[in-house]
Amino acid sequence: MKLLLVVACALIDADGRVLVTQRPEGKALAGLWEFPGGKLEAGERPEPALIRELHEELGIAVKEACLAPLTFASYAYPEFHLLMPLYVCRRWEGTPVSREAQALKWVRPGKLRDLAMPPADEPLIPPLVELLGA
């Protein structure tokens, strides 16, 4: 089975809310909410990949020193096995905006469970709730 490595980030604002993005129509799992991030390119380390993805998707600049690894998900989809580290980031430059036609939403950690999310994202919620409280 193919192993797919993607990185994700829990951007946390000053009010303790987490940013999630909605997968746009035409993509796999369209309409589901997820943590921003994406696939690593060949030879790319996770942190630079995440910095690149956050700039491409949200138009923000993140420094590697501001990314803190929190947990990871390991999930077997029918076509591939996904391995996804989740980083936490509280400092960035710019205001997150949709650059790829995806909806954005700031959510309290305890409310993440109320959103329809891909199965691989769901195990990432409890460590965030523990870190930030409900």
DSSP file (Angstrom, degrees, kcal/mol; ACC not computed):
  #  RESIDUE AA STRUCTURE BP1 BP2  ACC     N-H-->O    O-->H-N    N-H-->O    O-->H-N    TCO  KAPPA ALPHA  PHI   PSI    X-CA   Y-CA   Z-CA
    1    1 A M              0   0    0      0, 0.0     2,-0.2     0, 0.0    79,-0.1   0.000 360.0 360.0 360.0 137.9    0.0    0.0    0.0
    2    2 A K  E     -a   80   0A   0     77,-0.5    79,-3.2     1,-0.1     2,-0.5  -0.448 360.0-139.8 -69.1 136.9    1.3    3.5   -0.9
    3    3 A L  E     -a   81   0A   0     77,-0.2     2,-0.5    -2,-0.2    79,-0.2  -0.884  15.5-163.8 -99.0 125.5    2.3    5.7    2.0
    4    4 A L  E     -a   82   0A   0     77,-3.2    79,-2.7    -2,-0.5     2,-0.6  -0.947   2.2-158.8-112.8 123.7    1.3    9.3    1.7
    5    5 A L  E     +a   83   0A   0     -2,-0.5    35,-1.6    77,-0.2     2,-0.3  -0.902  20.2 163.8-105.3 120.5    2.9   11.9    4.0
    6    6 A V  E     -B   39   0A   0     77,-2.0     2,-0.3    -2,-0.6    33,-0.2  -0.912  25.0-139.5-128.0 158.3    1.1   15.2    4.5
    7    7 A V  E     -B   38   0A   0     31,-2.7    31,-1.8    -2,-0.3     2,-0.3  -0.905  16.4-171.1-118.7 149.6    1.5   17.9    7.1
    8    8 A A  E     -Bc  37  86A   0     77,-2.1    79,-2.5    -2,-0.3     2,-0.4  -0.938   7.0-150.6-137.3 158.6   -1.2   19.8    8.9
    9    9 A C  E     - c   0  87A   0     27,-2.3     2,-0.9    -2,-0.3    79,-0.2  -0.994  12.3-148.9-136.1 136.5   -1.3   22.8   11.2
   10   10 A A  E     - c   0  88A   0     77,-3.2    79,-2.2    -2,-0.4     2,-0.5  -0.876  22.4-159.7 -98.1  98.5   -3.5   24.0   14.0
   11   11 A L  E     - c   0  89A   0     -2,-0.9     8,-1.8     8,-0.4     2,-0.5  -0.704   9.1-160.3 -77.6 125.8   -3.3   27.8   13.7
   12   12 A I  B     -E   18   0B   0     77,-2.7     6,-0.2    -2,-0.5     2,-0.0  -0.943   1.1-151.6-117.1 122.2   -4.4   29.2   17.1
   13   13 A D    >   -     0   0    0      4,-2.3     3,-2.1    -2,-0.5    78,-0.0  -0.225  37.9 -90.4 -85.0 178.7   -5.5   32.8   17.4
   14   14 A A  T 3  S+     0   0    0      1,-0.3    -1,-0.1     2,-0.1    76,-0.0   0.712 126.4  56.6 -62.7 -21.6   -5.3   35.1   20.4
   15   15 A D  T 3  S-     0   0    0      2,-0.1    -1,-0.3    93,-0.0    -2,-0.0   0.341 120.1-106.9 -91.5   5.8   -8.8   33.9   21.6
   16   16 A G  S <  S+     0   0    0     -3,-2.1     2,-0.2     1,-0.3    -2,-0.1   0.670  73.6 140.6  79.0  16.6   -7.7   30.2   21.6
   17   17 A R        -     0   0    0     91,-0.2    -4,-2.3    92,-0.1     2,-0.4  -0.615  44.9-134.9 -92.5 156.0   -9.6   29.3   18.5
   18   18 A V  E     -EF  12 107B   0     89,-3.3    89,-2.8    -2,-0.2     2,-0.4  -0.887  14.1-127.6-111.9 138.2   -8.3   27.0   15.7
   19   19 A L  E     + F   0 106B   0     -8,-1.8    -8,-0.4    -2,-0.4     2,-0.3  -0.722  28.8 179.2 -86.5 130.3   -8.5   27.6   12.0
   20   20 A V  E     - F   0 105B   0     85,-2.6    85,-2.1    -2,-0.4     2,-0.3  -0.934  13.1-149.4-124.9 153.9  -10.1   24.9    9.8
   21   21 A T  E     -GF  34 104B   0     13,-3.0    13,-2.8    -2,-0.3     2,-0.5  -0.905  14.1-126.3-122.5 150.9  -10.6   25.0    6.1
   22   22 A Q  E     -G   33   0B   0     81,-2.4    81,-0.4    -2,-0.3    11,-0.2  -0.842  27.6-116.6-101.2 129.7  -13.4   23.3    4.1
   23   23 A R        -     0   0    0      9,-3.0     8,-3.1    -2,-0.5     3,-0.1  -0.441  38.4-123.0 -63.9 127.4  -12.3   21.0    1.2
   24   24 A P    >   -     0   0    0      0, 0.0     3,-1.6     0, 0.0     8,-0.1  -0.230  31.3 -83.2 -73.5 161.6  -13.6   22.6   -2.0
   25   25 A E  T 3  S+     0   0    0      1,-0.2     3,-0.1    76,-0.2     6,-0.0  -0.276 114.5  36.6 -57.7 145.4  -15.9   21.0   -4.6
   26   26 A G  T 3  S+     0   0    0      1,-0.4     2,-0.3    -3,-0.1    -1,-0.2   0.247  97.3  98.9  93.2 -13.4  -14.1   18.7   -7.0
   27   27 A K  S X  S-     0   0    0     -3,-1.6     3,-1.2     1,-0.1    -1,-0.4  -0.714  87.8 -87.5-101.9 157.5  -11.5   17.5   -4.5
   28   28 A A  T 3  S+     0   0    0     -2,-0.3    -1,-0.1     1,-0.3    -5,-0.0  -0.338 116.4  16.4 -57.0 143.2  -11.7   14.2   -2.7
   29   29 A L  T >  S-     0   0    0      1,-0.2     3,-1.8     2,-0.1    -6,-0.3   0.803  91.5-170.7  60.1  32.1  -13.7   14.5    0.6
   30   30 A A  T <   +     0   0    0     -3,-1.2    -1,-0.2     1,-0.2    -5,-0.1  -0.214  64.2  25.7 -54.8 140.9  -15.2   17.8   -0.7
   31   31 A G  T 3  S+     0   0    0     -8,-3.1    -1,-0.2     1,-0.3     2,-0.2   0.200  92.4 119.8  90.3 -15.1  -17.2   19.7    1.9
   32   32 A L    <   -     0   0    0     -3,-1.8    -9,-3.0    -8,-0.1    -1,-0.3  -0.540  63.1-122.2 -83.8 151.8  -15.3   18.2    4.9
   33   33 A W  E     +G   22   0B   0     83,-3.2     2,-0.3   -11,-0.2   -11,-0.2  -0.710  38.7 165.3 -93.1 142.8  -13.5   20.5    7.3
   34   34 A E  E     -G   21   0B   0    -13,-2.8   -13,-3.0    -2,-0.3     3,-0.0  -0.936  42.1 -91.3-149.0 168.2   -9.7   19.9    7.9
   35   35 A F        -     0   0    0     -2,-0.3   -15,-0.2   -15,-0.2   -25,-0.1  -0.682  55.9-102.5 -80.6 139.0   -6.6   21.5    9.3
   36   36 A P  S    S+     0   0    0      0, 0.0   -27,-2.3     0, 0.0     2,-0.3  -0.251  75.5  86.1 -63.6 152.6   -4.7   23.5    6.7
   37   37 A G  E     -B    8   0A   0    -29,-0.2     2,-0.3    16,-0.2   -29,-0.2  -0.979  47.1-158.0 153.0-158.3   -1.6   21.9    5.2
   38   38 A G  E     -B    7   0A   0    -31,-1.8   -31,-2.7    -2,-0.3     2,-0.1  -0.994  32.3 -32.2 171.8-170.2   -0.8   19.5    2.4
   39   39 A K  E     -B    6   0A   0     -2,-0.3     2,-0.3   -33,-0.2   -33,-0.2  -0.340  51.5-119.5 -74.6 148.4    1.5   17.0    0.7
   40   40 A L        -     0   0    0    -35,-1.6     2,-0.2    -2,-0.1   -35,-0.1  -0.658  25.2-131.3 -81.7 142.9    5.2   17.0    0.9
   41   41 A E    >   -     0   0    0     -2,-0.3     3,-2.4     4,-0.2     8,-0.1  -0.532  47.4 -67.8 -86.5 162.8    7.1   17.4   -2.4
   42   42 A A  T 3  S+     0   0    0      1,-0.3    -1,-0.1    -2,-0.2     3,-0.1  -0.261 122.5   4.8 -54.5 127.8   10.0   15.0   -3.2
   43   43 A G  T 3  S+     0   0    0      1,-0.2     2,-0.3    -3,-0.1    -1,-0.3   0.493  98.4 136.1  77.7   4.2   12.9   15.6   -0.8
   44   44 A E    <   -     0   0    0     -3,-2.4    -1,-0.2     2,-0.0    -4,-0.1  -0.657  50.7-133.0 -89.8 138.6   11.0   18.2    1.2
   45   45 A R     >  -     0   0    0     -2,-0.3     4,-1.9    -3,-0.1     5,-0.2  -0.512  26.7-111.6 -80.4 157.9   11.1   18.2    5.0
   46   46 A P  H  > S+     0   0    0      0, 0.0     4,-2.4     0, 0.0     5,-0.2   0.895 111.2  51.4 -59.5 -43.5    7.8   18.6    6.9
   47   47 A E  H  > S+     0   0    0      1,-0.2     4,-2.5     2,-0.2     5,-0.2   0.951 112.1  43.5 -66.0 -49.8    8.3   22.1    8.3
   48   48 A P  H  > S+     0   0    0      0, 0.0     4,-2.4     0, 0.0    -1,-0.2   0.878 113.5  54.2 -61.2 -34.3    9.3   23.8    5.0
   49   49 A A  H  X S+     0   0    0     -4,-1.9     4,-2.8     2,-0.2    -2,-0.2   0.924 109.9  46.6 -62.8 -43.4    6.4   21.9    3.3
   50   50 A L  H  X S+     0   0    0     -4,-2.4     4,-2.8     2,-0.2     5,-0.2   0.909 110.9  51.4 -66.6 -41.7    4.0   23.3    5.9
   51   51 A I  H  X S+     0   0    0     -4,-2.5     4,-1.7     2,-0.2    -1,-0.2   0.923 113.0  46.6 -59.4 -44.3    5.4   26.8    5.6
   52   52 A R  H  X S+     0   0    0     -4,-2.4     4,-2.7    -5,-0.2    -2,-0.2   0.935 113.3  48.1 -62.8 -47.8    4.9   26.6    1.8
   53   53 A E  H  X S+     0   0    0     -4,-2.8     4,-3.1     1,-0.2     5,-0.4   0.897 109.7  51.8 -63.0 -41.7    1.4   25.2    2.0
   54   54 A L  H  X>S+     0   0    0     -4,-2.8     4,-2.0     1,-0.2     6,-1.1   0.865 112.6  46.5 -64.8 -35.1    0.3   27.8    4.6
   55   55 A H  H  X5S+     0   0    0     -4,-1.7     4,-1.4     4,-0.2    -2,-0.2   0.933 116.0  44.6 -70.2 -45.4    1.5   30.5    2.3
   56   56 A E  H  <5S+     0   0    0     -4,-2.7    -2,-0.2     1,-0.2    -3,-0.2   0.916 124.1  33.4 -64.2 -44.4   -0.1   29.0   -0.8
   57   57 A E  H  <5S+     0   0    0     -4,-3.1    42,-2.1    -5,-0.2    43,-0.4   0.873 136.8  16.1 -80.8 -39.4   -3.4   28.2    0.8
   58   58 A L  H  <5S-     0   0    0     -4,-2.0    39,-2.0    -5,-0.4    -3,-0.2   0.499  90.6-122.4-120.7  -7.5   -3.8   31.1    3.3
   59   59 A G     << +     0   0    0     -4,-1.4     2,-0.3    -5,-0.5    -4,-0.2   0.754  66.4 131.2  71.6  23.8   -1.4   33.8    2.3
   60   60 A I        -     0   0    0     -6,-1.1     2,-0.5    34,-0.1    -1,-0.2  -0.780  53.3-133.1-110.0 155.9    0.4   33.9    5.6
   61   61 A A  B     -H   93   0C   0     32,-2.4    32,-2.8    -2,-0.3     2,-0.4  -0.929  24.6-176.1-108.2 125.9    4.1   33.7    6.4
   62   62 A V        -     0   0    0     -2,-0.5     2,-0.3    30,-0.2    30,-0.1  -0.964  17.8-139.1-123.0 137.1    5.2   31.3    9.2
   63   63 A K    >   -     0   0    0     -2,-0.4     3,-1.9    28,-0.4     4,-0.2  -0.731  21.2-124.6 -92.3 145.3    8.7   30.9   10.6
   64   64 A E  G >  S+     0   0    0     -2,-0.3     3,-1.8     1,-0.3    -1,-0.1   0.858 110.2  61.9 -56.8 -37.0    9.9   27.3   11.2
   65   65 A A  G 3  S+     0   0    0      1,-0.3    -1,-0.3     3,-0.0    -3,-0.0   0.701  97.8  59.4 -63.6 -18.3   10.7   28.3   14.9
   66   66 A C  G <  S+     0   0    0     -3,-1.9     2,-0.6    25,-0.1    24,-0.5   0.426  86.3  91.2 -91.2   0.3    7.0   29.0   15.4
   67   67 A L    <   -     0   0    0     -3,-1.8    22,-0.2    -4,-0.2   -20,-0.0  -0.866  54.7-175.3 -99.0 122.5    5.9   25.5   14.4
   68   68 A A  E     -D   88   0A   0     20,-2.4    20,-2.9    -2,-0.6     2,-0.1  -0.969  25.1-126.6-118.1 120.7    5.6   23.1   17.4
   69   69 A P  E     +D   87   0A   0      0, 0.0    18,-0.3     0, 0.0     3,-0.1  -0.443  33.4 169.1 -65.7 136.0    4.8   19.4   16.7
   70   70 A L  E     -     0   0A   0     16,-3.0     2,-0.3     1,-0.5    17,-0.2   0.776  53.9 -40.7-112.8 -50.8    1.8   18.2   18.7
   71   71 A T  E     -D   86   0A   0     15,-1.3    15,-3.3    13,-0.0    -1,-0.5  -0.882  51.3-127.8-162.4-174.1    0.7   14.8   17.5
   72   72 A F  E     -D   85   0A   0     13,-0.3     2,-0.4    -2,-0.3   -65,-0.0  -0.986   7.9-135.7-149.6 160.5    0.2   12.8   14.4
   73   73 A A  E     -D   84   0A   0     11,-2.3    11,-2.8    -2,-0.3     2,-0.4  -0.930   9.5-169.1-116.5 143.3   -2.4   10.7   12.6
   74   74 A S  E     +D   83   0A   0     -2,-0.4     2,-0.4     9,-0.2     9,-0.2  -0.970  21.6 166.4-129.9 114.3   -1.9    7.3   10.9
   75   75 A Y  E     -D   82   0A   0      7,-2.5     7,-3.4    -2,-0.4     2,-0.9  -0.994  32.0-139.8-140.2 133.1   -4.9    6.3    8.9
   76   76 A A  E     -D   81   0A   0     -2,-0.4     5,-0.2     5,-0.2    -2,-0.0  -0.806  21.2-175.3 -95.2 103.3   -5.5    3.6    6.2
   77   77 A Y        -     0   0    0      3,-2.0     3,-0.1    -2,-0.9    -2,-0.0  -0.523  42.3-104.2 -81.5 163.4   -7.7    4.8    3.4
   78   78 A P  S    S+     0   0    0      0, 0.0    -1,-0.1     0, 0.0     3,-0.1   0.860 119.2  36.7 -58.8 -35.7   -8.7    2.2    0.8
   79   79 A E  S    S-     0   0    0      1,-0.2   -77,-0.5   -78,-0.1     2,-0.3   0.703 129.4  -3.9 -92.3 -21.1   -6.2    3.6   -1.8
   80   80 A F  E     -a    2   0A   0    -79,-0.1    -3,-2.0    -3,-0.1     2,-0.5  -0.973  66.1-106.8-161.8 166.6   -3.3    4.6    0.5
   81   81 A H  E     -aD   3  76A   0    -79,-3.2   -77,-3.2    -2,-0.3     2,-0.5  -0.941  35.0-147.5-106.6 126.0   -2.0    4.9    4.1
   82   82 A L  E     -aD   4  75A   0     -7,-3.4    -7,-2.5    -2,-0.5     2,-0.5  -0.797  14.2-173.1 -98.2 130.2   -1.9    8.5    5.4
   83   83 A L  E     +aD   5  74A   0    -79,-2.7   -77,-2.0    -2,-0.5    -9,-0.2  -0.990  14.0 175.9-119.3 120.7    0.7    9.7    7.9
   84   84 A M  E     - D   0  73A   0    -11,-2.8   -11,-2.3    -2,-0.5     2,-0.2  -0.891  18.0-158.0-136.5 103.1    0.0   13.2    9.0
   85   85 A P  E     - D   0  72A   0      0, 0.0   -77,-2.1     0, 0.0     2,-0.5  -0.573  16.3-144.8 -73.0 142.8    2.0   15.1   11.7
   86   86 A L  E     -cD   8  71A   0    -15,-3.3   -16,-3.0    -2,-0.2   -15,-1.3  -0.950  14.3-166.9-111.8 124.9    0.1   18.0   13.2
   87   87 A Y  E     -cD   9  69A   0    -79,-2.5   -77,-3.2    -2,-0.5     2,-0.4  -0.762  13.2-137.3-104.7 154.3    1.9   21.2   14.2
   88   88 A V  E     -cD  10  68A   0    -20,-2.9   -20,-2.4    -2,-0.3     2,-0.4  -0.921  20.5-176.5-109.6 138.4    0.7   24.0   16.4
   89   89 A C  E     +c   11   0A   0    -79,-2.2   -77,-2.7    -2,-0.4   -22,-0.1  -0.987  18.9 167.3-138.6 127.2    1.4   27.6   15.4
   90   90 A R        +     0   0    0    -24,-0.5     2,-0.4    -2,-0.4    -1,-0.1   0.473  68.4  57.3-112.0  -8.2    0.4   30.7   17.4
   91   91 A R        +     0   0    0    -25,-0.4   -28,-0.4   -28,-0.1     2,-0.3  -0.988  57.9 137.9-132.5 128.9    2.5   33.3   15.5
   92   92 A W        -     0   0    0     -2,-0.4     2,-0.4   -30,-0.1   -30,-0.2  -0.961  45.6-110.2-155.4 167.1    2.4   34.2   11.8
   93   93 A E  B    S+H   61   0C   0    -32,-2.8   -32,-2.4    -2,-0.3     2,-0.1  -0.895  77.6  17.4-107.2 135.3    2.5   37.2    9.6
   94   94 A G  S    S-     0   0    0     -2,-0.4   -34,-0.1   -34,-0.2    -2,-0.1  -0.316  89.4 -74.0  99.8 175.0   -0.5   38.3    7.7
   95   95 A T        -     0   0    0    -36,-0.2     2,-0.1    -2,-0.1    -2,-0.0  -0.958  49.0-112.0-112.6 125.4   -4.2   37.5    7.9
   96   96 A P        +     0   0    0      0, 0.0     2,-0.3     0, 0.0   -37,-0.2  -0.360  45.7 169.8 -59.6 126.8   -5.4   34.0    6.8
   97   97 A V        -     0   0    0    -39,-2.0     2,-0.5    -2,-0.1   -37,-0.1  -0.953  41.7 -96.8-134.2 154.8   -7.5   34.4    3.6
   98   98 A S        +     0   0    0     -2,-0.3   -40,-0.2     1,-0.2     3,-0.1  -0.606  42.9 164.9 -74.0 119.2   -8.8   31.8    1.2
   99   99 A R  S    S+     0   0    0    -42,-2.1    -1,-0.2    -2,-0.5   -41,-0.1   0.422  75.0  46.9-111.4  -3.2   -6.5   31.5   -1.8
  100  100 A E  S    S-     0   0    0    -43,-0.4     3,-0.1     2,-0.2    -1,-0.1  -0.067 118.4 -95.6-131.1  33.9   -7.8   28.2   -3.1
  101  101 A A  S    S+     0   0    0      1,-0.2     2,-0.3    -3,-0.1   -76,-0.2   0.705  81.1 137.2  62.5  23.3  -11.6   28.7   -3.0
  102  102 A Q        -     0   0    0    -45,-0.2    -1,-0.2   -78,-0.1     2,-0.2  -0.782  55.8-118.5 -99.9 145.4  -11.9   27.0    0.4
  103  103 A A        -     0   0    0    -81,-0.4   -81,-2.4    -2,-0.3     2,-0.3  -0.521  27.4-150.2 -75.4 148.5  -14.1   28.3    3.2
  104  104 A L  E     +F   21   0B   0    -83,-0.2     2,-0.3    -2,-0.2   -83,-0.2  -0.912  16.0 177.8-120.0 148.2  -12.3   29.2    6.4
  105  105 A K  E     -F   20   0B   0    -85,-2.1   -85,-2.6    -2,-0.3     2,-0.5  -0.968  24.0-141.4-152.4 134.1  -13.7   29.1   10.0
  106  106 A W  E     -F   19   0B   0     -2,-0.3     2,-0.4   -87,-0.2   -87,-0.2  -0.852  32.9-176.6 -92.9 128.9  -12.2   29.8   13.4
  107  107 A V  E     -F   18   0B   0    -89,-2.8   -89,-3.3    -2,-0.5     5,-0.1  -0.963  31.1-114.8-133.0 141.1  -13.5   27.2   15.9
  108  108 A R    >>  -     0   0    0     -2,-0.4     3,-1.9   -91,-0.2     4,-0.6  -0.515  37.6-117.1 -66.5 142.1  -13.2   26.6   19.6
  109  109 A P  G >4 S+     0   0    0      0, 0.0     3,-1.4     0, 0.0     4,-0.4   0.868 114.0  55.0 -52.1 -41.8  -11.3   23.4   20.2
  110  110 A G  G 34 S+     0   0    0     24,-0.6     3,-0.3     1,-0.3    24,-0.1   0.687 104.8  55.3 -67.2 -16.9  -14.3   21.7   21.9
  111  111 A K  G X4 S+     0   0    0     -3,-1.9     3,-1.5     1,-0.2     4,-0.4   0.502  81.0  88.1 -93.0  -6.3  -16.5   22.5   18.9
  112  112 A L  G X< S+     0   0    0     -3,-1.4     3,-1.6    -4,-0.6    -1,-0.2   0.856  81.3  61.8 -59.9 -33.5  -14.1   20.7   16.4
  113  113 A R  G 3  S+     0   0    0     -4,-0.4    -1,-0.3    -3,-0.3    -2,-0.1   0.715  94.4  63.1 -66.0 -19.2  -16.0   17.5   17.1
  114  114 A D  G <  S+     0   0    0     -3,-1.5     2,-0.3    -4,-0.1    -1,-0.3   0.604  90.0  85.8 -80.2 -11.6  -19.2   19.1   15.8
  115  115 A L  S <  S-     0   0    0     -3,-1.6     2,-0.7    -4,-0.4   -83,-0.1  -0.642  86.6-115.2 -91.9 147.1  -17.7   19.5   12.3
  116  116 A A        +     0   0    0     -2,-0.3   -83,-3.2   -85,-0.2    -2,-0.1  -0.733  49.8 171.7 -77.1 115.4  -17.7   16.8    9.6
  117  117 A M        -     0   0    0     -2,-0.7   -83,-0.2   -85,-0.2     5,-0.1  -0.861  40.2 -89.4-125.0 157.3  -14.0   16.1    9.1
  118  118 A P    >>  -     0   0    0      0, 0.0     3,-1.4     0, 0.0     4,-1.2  -0.345  43.8-113.1 -59.7 148.7  -12.0   13.5    7.2
  119  119 A P  T 34 S+     0   0    0      0, 0.0     3,-0.2     0, 0.0    -2,-0.0   0.820 116.1  58.3 -56.6 -31.6  -11.4   10.3    9.3
  120  120 A A  T 34 S+     0   0    0      1,-0.2     4,-0.2     2,-0.2   -36,-0.1   0.783 104.5  51.3 -70.2 -25.7   -7.7   11.0    9.5
  121  121 A D  T X4 S+     0   0    0     -3,-1.4     3,-1.7     1,-0.2     4,-0.5   0.782  91.8  76.2 -80.9 -27.5   -8.2   14.4   11.1
  122  122 A E  G >< S+     0   0    0     -4,-1.2     3,-1.5     1,-0.3    -1,-0.2   0.856  88.5  55.5 -57.6 -41.4  -10.5   13.2   13.9
  123  123 A P  G 3  S+     0   0    0      0, 0.0    -1,-0.3     0, 0.0    -2,-0.1   0.656  99.1  65.1 -67.8 -10.7   -7.8   11.6   16.1
  124  124 A L  G <> S+     0   0    0     -3,-1.7     4,-1.1    -4,-0.2    -2,-0.2   0.677  86.7  72.9 -80.8 -17.1   -6.0   15.0   16.1
  125  125 A I  H <> S+     0   0    0     -3,-1.5     4,-2.6    -4,-0.5     3,-0.4   0.934  87.1  56.4 -68.5 -49.1   -8.8   16.7   18.0
  126  126 A P  H  > S+     0   0    0      0, 0.0     4,-2.5     0, 0.0     5,-0.2   0.889 106.6  49.7 -56.4 -42.1   -8.3   15.2   21.5
  127  127 A P  H  > S+     0   0    0      0, 0.0     4,-2.0     0, 0.0    -2,-0.2   0.875 112.4  49.3 -63.7 -33.0   -4.6   16.4   21.8
  128  128 A L  H  X S+     0   0    0     -4,-1.1     4,-2.9    -3,-0.4     5,-0.3   0.923 110.9  48.6 -68.1 -43.6   -5.7   19.9   20.7
  129  129 A V  H  X S+     0   0    0     -4,-2.6     4,-2.9     1,-0.2    -1,-0.2   0.908 112.4  49.4 -61.7 -41.3   -8.6   20.0   23.3
  130  130 A E  H  < S+     0   0    0     -4,-2.5    -1,-0.2    -5,-0.3    -2,-0.2   0.894 114.5  45.2 -65.1 -38.9   -6.2   18.8   26.0
  131  131 A L  H  < S+     0   0    0     -4,-2.0    -2,-0.2    -5,-0.2    -1,-0.2   0.913 129.9  22.1 -69.0 -43.6   -3.6   21.5   25.0
  132  132 A L  H  < S-     0   0    0     -4,-2.9    -2,-0.2     1,-0.2    -3,-0.2   0.602 101.3-126.3-103.6 -15.1   -6.1   24.4   24.7
  133  133 A G     <        0   0    0     -4,-2.9   -23,-0.2    -5,-0.3    -1,-0.2  -0.131 360.0 360.0  81.3 170.2   -9.1   23.3   26.8
  134  134 A A              0   0    0    -25,-0.2   -24,-0.6   -24,-0.1    -1,-0.2   0.487 360.0 360.0 -75.4 360.0  -12.7   23.2   25.5
